[in-house]
């Protein structure tokens, strides 16, 4: 890519734009003067190998960044764009983003470095360290993409005994006037989950309108070819790559979802079905997390669909709750609890992640489907992540850091601020219930109820012991047995323990023995 126009000298301000900050309202770009300032964007191979990233995740970042560079160039703004294979920096000691930034700062010697705060604690520390090493003053701005700043969330959280998303969500609704009728929620209640979260009909989901997909253009094809060559040993496929990589595509994805898919989202948001990777989900997390589209625009479009066109309130509220509620809450929790969240391990689990998480070569039908679609598309919806791959890792006593690294690697929408709290906090309970009231665990019978996976599986979801016992079911009851005292002390999990206590000593010992055998052969399930 050509760096035109030429960078100003002397350089008043160098604005660093990270790969998940691709929007022109970036606060670090406020007051940008092309006669005195320049933008810096850096592709760093170290970011692809920090975790063993899915090919589609790497290609997505590269393509979206290169499209944003073109946008800046069309504005006539000077841009220093460091390519992945930049000849001067393509060395082992300059593979990381920190090293490349330090090198560029030493070369350009700007009077100041400006940036929007990073979406990952590690990167923020690295950028600050690079600026110090290069003796360049750094100014970091609040990320205004979000409804709730880190400081605003801290004010909400401080002094509260428990952090619960539902209460935060209600406050955000009131504060931003979303789905409100005066001082009351539209429809007379805050949450319509009772009308949502059904399984598909027994005959299957029927015809589902597919999500918006985008044919790769020249820039995207170049990014895909580069990834295929340079990261050939990384997991995942690129044949089905069709993600939005520009704001225009993101808005088209939003329009298509609201017009064609939102009306069924709430009903089936938790449902799973073999070879049905997207269901009725929006797939907008990719565009949102790269800042290609503003969450306010997304929320406004969904709200208008109910107000002006009569789309079901339960579907609209359920979707809006994911954006203004859970998404904002998770980000706040992340920044409140880092860096400790990264190493949290409430249960002391230390087993290795089963190898089939990288290959989908397992005979468990539910895991084969969820991991298989993850490798194909870099995507799985929240229940597949929470109650399939996440829950199994918890029940199998896998080290939380290995699990979190896997999630960060394989999902195209994964930025650590959203990935880590959902994995460490929600899926694994590794932080001991900092913002959740119980571990999210269930037997294979839950999977049977919410999907068709168990019908063709060699394992039987109702069986705890024996050669056909479902590993999820066995390990679920083993988990209850191991943590009986702790689980019994919480009203949210006490009922599960009461079911365990109905079993006699012989039955409980049989579960323990089966669990020992299951845990010893995790790679062969």
C-alpha positions as CSV (number, residue, x, y, z in Angstrom):
1,X,0.0,0.0,0.0
2,X,1.2,3.5,-0.8
3,X,1.6,6.0,2.0
4,X,0.2,9.0,0.2
5,X,0.2,11.9,0.9
6,X,3.6,12.2,2.4
7,X,3.8,12.4,6.2
8,X,4.2,15.9,7.6
9,X,7.6,16.8,9.0
10,X,7.8,17.8,11.8
11,X,5.0,15.5,12.9
12,X,2.8,17.0,15.6
13,X,0.6,14.0,16.3
14,X,0.8,10.4,15.3
15,X,-2.6,8.7,15.8
16,X,-2.4,4.9,16.3
17,X,-5.5,3.1,15.1
18,X,-5.7,-0.5,16.2
19,X,-7.3,-3.3,14.2
20,X,-10.5,-3.2,16.2
21,X,-11.0,0.6,16.1
22,X,-11.9,1.1,12.5
23,X,-14.3,4.0,12.7
24,X,-13.9,7.7,11.8
25,X,-15.4,8.9,15.1
26,X,-12.4,7.4,16.9
27,X,-11.8,10.0,19.6
28,X,-8.1,10.0,18.9
29,X,-8.9,11.4,15.5
30,X,-10.7,14.4,16.8
31,X,-9.1,17.6,15.6
32,X,-6.9,15.7,13.1
33,X,-5.0,18.1,10.9
34,X,-3.5,16.5,7.7
35,X,-1.0,19.3,7.5
36,X,0.5,18.4,10.9
37,X,-0.7,14.9,11.8
38,X,-0.6,11.3,10.5
39,X,-2.4,8.0,11.2
40,X,-0.4,4.9,12.0
41,X,-1.8,1.4,11.4
42,X,0.3,-1.7,12.0
43,X,-0.2,-5.3,10.9
44,X,1.9,-7.5,13.3
45,X,2.4,-11.2,12.8
46,X,2.8,-11.6,16.5
47,X,-0.9,-10.8,16.9
48,X,-1.8,-13.8,14.8
49,X,0.4,-16.1,16.8
50,X,-0.1,-14.7,20.3
51,X,-2.9,-17.3,20.3
52,X,-3.0,-19.8,17.4
53,X,-5.5,-17.7,15.5
54,X,-8.1,-19.1,13.1
55,X,-7.3,-18.2,9.5
56,X,-10.6,-16.4,9.1
57,X,-9.9,-14.2,12.1
58,X,-6.5,-13.1,10.7
59,X,-8.0,-12.5,7.3
60,X,-10.9,-10.5,8.8
61,X,-8.6,-8.1,10.7
62,X,-6.2,-7.7,7.7
63,X,-9.0,-7.0,5.2
64,X,-10.9,-4.6,7.5
65,X,-7.8,-2.7,8.4
66,X,-6.8,-2.3,4.7
67,X,-10.2,-1.1,3.8
68,X,-10.1,1.5,6.6
69,X,-6.7,2.6,5.3
70,X,-8.3,3.2,1.9
71,X,-11.0,5.3,3.6
72,X,-8.4,7.5,5.2
73,X,-6.5,7.8,2.0
74,X,-9.6,9.0,0.2
75,X,-9.9,11.7,2.8
76,X,-6.4,12.9,2.0
77,X,-5.0,12.0,5.4
78,X,-1.4,10.9,5.7
79,X,-1.2,7.3,6.8
80,X,1.9,5.2,7.8
81,X,0.6,1.7,7.2
82,X,3.0,-1.1,8.2
83,X,2.2,-4.3,6.3
84,X,2.4,-7.7,7.8
85,X,5.5,-8.5,5.6
86,X,7.1,-5.1,5.7
87,X,10.6,-5.6,4.5
88,X,12.2,-3.5,7.2
89,X,10.3,-5.0,10.1
90,X,9.7,-8.6,9.1
91,X,12.1,-10.0,11.6
92,X,11.7,-12.2,14.6
93,X,12.6,-9.3,17.0
94,X,10.0,-7.0,15.4
95,X,7.1,-9.5,15.1
96,X,5.0,-8.0,17.9
97,X,2.9,-5.0,17.7
98,X,4.8,-3.4,20.6
99,X,8.2,-3.8,18.8
100,X,6.8,-2.5,15.5
101,X,5.3,0.5,17.2
102,X,8.5,1.2,19.1
103,X,10.4,1.1,15.8
104,X,8.1,3.5,14.0
105,X,8.1,5.9,16.9
106,X,11.9,6.0,16.9
107,X,11.9,6.6,13.2
108,X,9.2,9.3,12.9
109,X,9.8,11.0,16.3
110,X,6.3,12.5,16.6
111,X,5.7,15.1,19.2
112,X,2.9,13.0,20.7
113,X,1.2,9.6,20.2
114,X,-2.6,9.5,20.5
115,X,-4.7,6.4,20.6
116,X,-8.1,5.2,21.7
117,X,-7.8,2.9,24.7
118,X,-7.1,-0.7,23.5
119,X,-9.7,-3.4,23.8
120,X,-7.2,-5.7,25.5
121,X,-5.3,-5.1,28.8
122,X,-2.1,-6.6,27.4
123,X,-2.1,-4.4,24.3
124,X,-2.7,-1.3,26.4
125,X,0.3,-2.1,28.5
126,X,2.4,-2.8,25.5
127,X,1.5,0.4,23.7
128,X,2.3,2.4,26.8
129,X,5.6,0.6,27.2
130,X,6.5,1.3,23.5
131,X,5.8,5.0,23.9
132,X,8.0,5.2,27.1
133,X,10.8,3.3,25.3
134,X,10.7,5.7,22.4
135,X,10.4,8.7,24.7
136,X,7.1,9.9,23.0
137,X,4.3,11.2,25.2
138,X,1.2,9.1,24.9
139,X,-2.4,10.3,25.3
140,X,-5.1,7.5,25.6
141,X,-8.8,8.4,25.1
142,X,-11.9,6.7,26.4
143,X,-13.5,4.4,23.8
144,X,-16.7,6.4,22.9
145,X,-18.0,3.5,20.7
146,X,-19.6,2.1,23.9
147,X,-22.7,3.3,25.6
148,X,-20.9,3.1,29.0
149,X,-17.4,4.2,29.7
150,X,-15.1,2.3,32.0
151,X,-15.4,5.1,34.5
152,X,-19.2,5.1,34.3
153,X,-19.3,1.3,34.9
154,X,-16.9,1.6,37.9
155,X,-19.3,4.1,39.4
156,X,-22.2,1.6,39.0
157,X,-20.2,-1.3,40.3
158,X,-18.4,0.2,43.3
159,X,-20.2,-0.5,46.6
160,X,-22.4,-3.2,45.1
161,X,-22.1,-6.6,46.8
162,X,-23.1,-8.4,43.7
163,X,-22.7,-7.4,40.0
164,X,-25.7,-8.6,38.1
165,X,-26.2,-7.8,34.4
166,X,-30.0,-7.5,34.8
167,X,-29.8,-4.5,37.1
168,X,-27.1,-2.8,35.0
169,X,-29.2,-3.4,31.9
170,X,-32.2,-1.6,33.4
171,X,-30.1,1.3,34.3
172,X,-28.7,1.6,30.8
173,X,-32.2,1.4,29.4
174,X,-33.3,4.3,31.6
175,X,-30.2,6.3,31.0
176,X,-30.3,6.1,27.2
177,X,-34.1,6.0,26.8
178,X,-34.1,2.6,25.1
179,X,-37.5,0.8,24.9
180,X,-38.9,3.1,27.5
181,X,-42.4,4.4,27.9
182,X,-41.8,7.4,30.1
183,X,-40.3,5.9,33.2
184,X,-41.5,2.4,32.6
185,X,-40.2,-0.3,30.2
186,X,-42.2,-0.7,27.0
187,X,-44.6,-3.6,27.4
188,X,-44.6,-3.3,31.2
189,X,-41.6,-5.5,31.9
190,X,-37.9,-5.4,31.5
191,X,-37.3,-9.0,30.3
192,X,-39.2,-11.2,28.0
193,X,-37.2,-14.4,28.3
194,X,-40.3,-16.3,29.2
195,X,-41.4,-15.9,25.6
196,X,-38.0,-16.7,24.1
197,X,-35.4,-19.4,24.1
198,X,-37.4,-22.3,22.7
199,X,-35.9,-25.3,20.9
200,X,-36.6,-25.9,17.3
201,X,-39.7,-28.1,16.4
202,X,-39.1,-31.8,16.4
203,X,-39.0,-31.9,12.6
204,X,-36.3,-29.2,12.5
205,X,-35.9,-25.5,12.1
206,X,-37.5,-25.3,8.7
207,X,-36.5,-22.6,6.3
208,X,-34.2,-20.0,7.9
209,X,-33.5,-16.9,6.0
210,X,-29.7,-16.9,5.6
211,X,-27.6,-14.0,7.0
212,X,-26.1,-11.3,4.8
213,X,-22.9,-12.5,3.2
214,X,-20.4,-10.5,1.3
215,X,-18.3,-11.7,-1.7
216,X,-14.6,-11.0,-1.0
217,X,-13.4,-8.0,-3.1
218,X,-9.8,-7.5,-4.3
219,X,-8.5,-6.4,-0.9
220,X,-10.1,-9.2,0.9
221,X,-8.9,-11.8,-1.6
222,X,-5.4,-10.5,-1.2
223,X,-5.7,-10.8,2.6
224,X,-7.0,-14.4,2.3
225,X,-4.2,-15.4,-0.1
226,X,-1.6,-13.9,2.3
227,X,-3.1,-15.8,5.2
228,X,-3.2,-19.0,3.2
229,X,0.5,-18.6,2.5
230,X,1.9,-17.2,5.7
231,X,-0.3,-18.9,8.2
232,X,-0.9,-22.2,6.4
233,X,-0.5,-24.2,9.6
234,X,-3.1,-22.3,11.6
235,X,-6.6,-23.8,12.3
236,X,-9.7,-23.1,10.3
237,X,-10.9,-22.6,6.8
238,X,-11.3,-19.6,4.5
239,X,-13.5,-21.0,1.7
240,X,-16.7,-19.7,3.2
241,X,-15.3,-16.3,4.2
242,X,-18.1,-13.7,3.8
243,X,-17.9,-11.4,6.7
244,X,-18.5,-7.6,6.5
245,X,-15.2,-5.7,6.3
246,X,-16.5,-2.1,5.8
247,X,-19.1,0.2,7.5
248,X,-21.2,0.0,4.3
249,X,-21.3,-3.8,4.5
250,X,-22.0,-3.7,8.3
251,X,-25.0,-1.5,7.7
252,X,-26.3,-3.8,5.0
253,X,-25.8,-6.7,7.5
254,X,-27.9,-4.8,10.1
255,X,-30.6,-3.9,7.6
256,X,-30.9,-7.5,6.4
257,X,-31.0,-8.9,10.0
258,X,-33.7,-6.4,11.1
259,X,-35.8,-6.9,8.0
260,X,-35.5,-10.6,7.5
261,X,-34.3,-12.4,10.7
262,X,-34.9,-10.4,13.9
263,X,-38.6,-11.4,14.2
264,X,-37.5,-15.0,14.9
265,X,-34.4,-14.2,16.9
266,X,-35.8,-14.3,20.4
267,X,-37.8,-17.5,19.9
268,X,-34.9,-19.6,18.8
269,X,-31.8,-17.7,20.2
270,X,-30.8,-20.7,22.3
271,X,-31.8,-23.5,19.8
272,X,-29.2,-25.7,18.2
273,X,-29.5,-28.0,15.1
274,X,-26.9,-30.0,13.2
275,X,-25.4,-28.2,10.3
276,X,-27.3,-25.0,11.2
277,X,-24.4,-22.7,12.1
278,X,-26.2,-19.4,12.2
279,X,-29.8,-20.0,13.1
280,X,-31.6,-16.7,13.4
281,X,-28.7,-14.8,15.0
282,X,-27.5,-11.4,13.7
283,X,-23.8,-12.2,13.3
284,X,-23.3,-8.4,13.9
285,X,-20.8,-9.0,16.7
286,X,-18.0,-9.1,14.1
287,X,-18.9,-5.6,12.8
288,X,-19.6,-4.2,16.3
289,X,-16.3,-5.5,17.8
290,X,-14.2,-4.0,15.0
291,X,-16.2,-0.8,15.4
292,X,-17.4,-0.9,11.8
293,X,-20.9,0.0,13.1
294,X,-22.1,2.0,16.1
295,X,-24.1,0.0,18.7
296,X,-26.4,3.0,19.0
297,X,-27.3,2.6,15.3
298,X,-27.9,-1.1,15.9
299,X,-30.1,-0.6,18.9
300,X,-32.1,2.2,17.2
301,X,-32.8,0.0,14.2
302,X,-34.1,-2.8,16.3
303,X,-36.2,-0.5,18.5
304,X,-37.7,1.2,15.4
305,X,-38.6,-2.2,14.0
306,X,-40.9,-2.8,17.0
307,X,-42.2,0.7,17.2
308,X,-42.8,1.4,13.6
309,X,-43.3,-2.1,12.1
310,X,-44.6,-4.1,14.9
311,X,-41.9,-6.7,15.2
312,X,-42.3,-8.9,18.3
313,X,-41.3,-7.1,21.4
314,X,-39.8,-10.3,22.9
315,X,-37.5,-10.7,20.0
316,X,-36.5,-7.0,19.9
317,X,-36.0,-6.7,23.7
318,X,-33.9,-10.0,23.7
319,X,-31.7,-8.7,21.0
320,X,-31.3,-5.2,22.5
321,X,-30.4,-6.7,25.8
322,X,-27.4,-8.4,24.2
323,X,-26.2,-5.1,22.9
324,X,-26.9,-2.5,25.6
325,X,-27.0,-5.0,28.4
326,X,-24.6,-7.9,28.2
327,X,-22.1,-6.4,25.8
328,X,-21.6,-3.3,27.8
329,X,-21.7,-5.2,31.1
330,X,-19.0,-7.7,30.1
331,X,-16.7,-4.9,29.0
332,X,-17.1,-3.1,32.3
333,X,-16.4,-6.3,34.2
334,X,-13.3,-7.0,32.1
335,X,-11.6,-3.7,32.9
336,X,-12.6,-3.8,36.6
337,X,-11.0,-7.3,37.1
338,X,-8.0,-7.2,34.9
339,X,-5.3,-8.5,35.0
340,X,-6.4,-11.0,37.7
341,X,-9.2,-12.3,35.5
342,X,-6.6,-13.7,33.1
343,X,-5.2,-16.2,35.7
344,X,-8.4,-16.9,37.7
345,X,-8.9,-20.6,38.4
346,X,-11.5,-21.1,41.1
347,X,-11.6,-24.9,40.9
348,X,-7.9,-25.3,40.3
349,X,-8.4,-27.2,37.0
350,X,-5.3,-28.2,35.2
351,X,-6.1,-30.7,32.4
352,X,-5.1,-30.0,28.9
353,X,-7.7,-28.9,26.3
354,X,-8.7,-32.0,24.3
355,X,-6.9,-32.1,20.9
356,X,-10.3,-32.4,19.1
357,X,-11.1,-28.8,20.0
358,X,-8.7,-28.0,17.1
359,X,-9.9,-30.7,14.7
360,X,-13.5,-31.6,15.5
361,X,-12.5,-35.3,15.4
362,X,-14.7,-36.5,18.2
363,X,-17.6,-38.9,18.3
364,X,-19.7,-36.7,20.5
365,X,-22.2,-35.4,18.0
366,X,-22.8,-32.0,19.7
367,X,-19.1,-31.2,20.1
368,X,-18.3,-32.4,16.6
369,X,-21.0,-30.1,15.1
370,X,-20.1,-27.0,17.3
371,X,-16.3,-27.3,16.8
372,X,-16.7,-28.2,13.1
373,X,-18.7,-25.1,12.3
374,X,-16.2,-23.1,14.4
375,X,-13.4,-24.3,12.3
376,X,-15.3,-23.7,9.1
377,X,-16.8,-20.3,9.8
378,X,-15.0,-19.0,12.9
379,X,-18.4,-18.7,14.5
380,X,-20.8,-20.3,16.9
381,X,-23.6,-18.7,18.8
382,X,-23.7,-18.0,22.5
383,X,-25.4,-21.3,23.6
384,X,-23.0,-23.4,21.6
385,X,-20.1,-21.5,23.2
386,X,-21.6,-21.5,26.7
387,X,-23.4,-24.9,27.0
388,X,-21.4,-27.0,24.6
389,X,-17.7,-26.2,24.2
390,X,-17.6,-24.1,27.4
391,X,-19.5,-26.3,29.7
392,X,-17.6,-29.4,28.5
393,X,-14.3,-27.7,29.3
394,X,-15.5,-26.9,32.8
395,X,-16.8,-30.4,33.5
396,X,-13.7,-31.9,32.0
397,X,-11.5,-29.8,34.4
398,X,-9.6,-28.1,31.7
399,X,-7.2,-25.3,32.6
400,X,-9.1,-22.0,32.1
401,X,-6.2,-20.2,30.4
402,X,-6.0,-22.9,27.7
403,X,-9.8,-22.6,27.2
404,X,-9.7,-18.8,27.0
405,X,-6.8,-18.9,24.5
406,X,-8.8,-21.3,22.3
407,X,-11.9,-19.0,22.3
408,X,-9.7,-16.0,21.5
409,X,-8.0,-17.9,18.7
410,X,-11.0,-19.5,16.9
411,X,-13.8,-16.9,16.8
412,X,-13.7,-14.1,14.4
413,X,-15.5,-11.8,16.7
414,X,-13.1,-12.4,19.7
415,X,-11.5,-9.4,21.3
416,X,-10.3,-10.1,24.8
417,X,-12.6,-7.6,26.5
418,X,-15.6,-9.6,25.4
419,X,-14.1,-13.1,25.1
420,X,-12.3,-13.5,28.5
421,X,-15.2,-12.5,30.8
422,X,-17.6,-14.7,28.9
423,X,-15.2,-17.7,29.1
424,X,-13.6,-17.3,32.5
425,X,-16.7,-15.8,34.2
426,X,-19.7,-17.4,32.4
427,X,-18.6,-20.6,30.9
428,X,-15.9,-21.8,33.4
429,X,-16.9,-20.0,36.6
430,X,-13.1,-19.6,37.0
431,X,-13.6,-16.3,38.8
432,X,-15.8,-17.9,41.4
433,X,-19.0,-16.1,40.6
434,X,-17.8,-12.5,40.5
435,X,-20.8,-11.6,38.3
436,X,-22.7,-14.9,37.9
437,X,-24.7,-16.6,40.6
438,X,-23.9,-20.2,39.7
439,X,-21.9,-22.4,37.3
440,X,-23.7,-22.9,34.0
441,X,-23.7,-26.7,33.9
442,X,-26.3,-29.2,32.8
443,X,-26.4,-32.8,31.8
444,X,-26.6,-34.2,28.2
445,X,-30.4,-34.1,28.6
446,X,-30.3,-30.3,28.2
447,X,-28.4,-30.7,25.0
448,X,-31.0,-33.3,23.9
449,X,-33.8,-30.9,24.7
450,X,-32.3,-27.9,22.8
451,X,-30.9,-29.7,19.7
452,X,-31.1,-32.8,17.5
453,X,-27.5,-33.7,18.3
454,X,-28.2,-36.7,20.6
455,X,-30.4,-38.5,18.1
456,X,-27.5,-39.7,16.0
457,X,-24.9,-39.8,18.7
458,X,-23.2,-43.0,20.0
459,X,-23.8,-41.8,23.6
460,X,-27.1,-41.7,25.4
461,X,-27.8,-38.4,27.2
462,X,-29.9,-40.0,30.0
463,X,-27.1,-42.4,31.0
464,X,-24.6,-41.5,33.7
465,X,-22.7,-44.8,33.6
466,X,-21.9,-47.6,31.2
467,X,-20.3,-47.8,27.8
468,X,-23.1,-45.7,26.2
469,X,-23.1,-43.0,28.9
470,X,-22.9,-39.5,27.6
471,X,-19.6,-37.9,28.7
472,X,-21.4,-34.6,29.4
473,X,-23.9,-36.4,31.7
474,X,-21.3,-38.4,33.5
475,X,-19.1,-35.4,34.1
476,X,-22.0,-33.2,35.1
477,X,-23.0,-35.6,37.9
478,X,-19.3,-35.9,38.8
479,X,-19.1,-32.1,39.0
480,X,-22.0,-32.0,41.4
481,X,-20.5,-34.7,43.5
482,X,-17.1,-33.0,43.7
483,X,-18.5,-29.6,44.6
484,X,-21.6,-30.6,46.6
485,X,-21.0,-28.4,49.6
486,X,-20.4,-25.3,47.6
487,X,-23.3,-25.8,45.3
488,X,-25.7,-26.6,48.1
489,X,-24.9,-23.2,49.7
490,X,-26.4,-21.3,46.8
491,X,-30.2,-21.1,46.2
492,X,-29.5,-21.1,42.4
493,X,-27.7,-24.4,42.4
494,X,-29.1,-26.1,45.5
495,X,-31.8,-28.0,43.5
496,X,-29.1,-29.7,41.4
497,X,-27.5,-31.0,44.6
498,X,-30.8,-32.3,45.9
499,X,-31.1,-34.4,42.8
500,X,-27.6,-35.7,43.5
501,X,-28.5,-36.5,47.1
502,X,-31.3,-38.8,45.9
503,X,-28.7,-41.2,44.6
504,X,-27.4,-43.9,47.0
505,X,-23.7,-44.5,47.7
506,X,-23.4,-47.2,45.1
507,X,-24.7,-45.0,42.4
508,X,-22.5,-42.1,43.4
509,X,-19.4,-44.3,43.4
510,X,-20.3,-45.6,40.0
511,X,-20.4,-42.1,38.7
512,X,-17.0,-41.3,40.2
513,X,-15.5,-44.4,38.6
514,X,-17.0,-43.6,35.2
515,X,-15.8,-40.0,35.5
516,X,-12.2,-41.2,36.2
517,X,-12.3,-43.3,33.0
518,X,-13.9,-40.5,31.0
519,X,-11.3,-37.9,32.1
520,X,-8.5,-40.3,31.4
521,X,-9.5,-40.6,27.7
522,X,-10.7,-37.0,26.9
523,X,-8.8,-37.1,23.6
524,X,-10.5,-40.3,22.5
525,X,-14.1,-39.3,23.2
